[in-house]
Amino acid sequence: MNKGQLVDQVAEKATVTKKQADAVITTAIETIMATVSAGEKVTLVGFGSFESRDRKAREGRNPKTGEKMEIPATKVPAFSAGKLFKEMVAPKD
């Protein structure tokens, strides 16, 4: 599913226009990204949590030459699925 398909589904289920659904989805995504980039955690109960994590510096290799190189430390976005989401994906029989 891409963003356009998500907008269509949300518009249909919430009985709003596609333009309204797109505005809400876009604003929600932008807000999550801004909050996480500011170092805060976003938790949507049942769905999951978005946060930034520190990735340590490490040694890597240049794929073309095989030469060793240092990959610097950085921050990366991370998502952890909530219990309800996990159960929907992999239901327990």
DASULFEN-V994818 format. One record per pair of residues at least 12 apart in sequence whose ideal C-beta (glycine too) atoms are under 6 Angstrom apart, sorted by the first residue. I is the first residue (numbers start at 1). J is the second residue. Records with the same first field share a line. If there is no record, write none. Layout:
I=J ; J
This chain:
7=21 ; 22
32=50
36=50 ; 52 ; 77
46=82 ; 84
47=82 ; 85
48=79 ; 80 ; 81 ; 82 ; 85
49=80
50=79
51=78
52=75 ; 77
53=76 ; 78
54=75
55=74 ; 76
56=73
57=72 ; 73
58=71
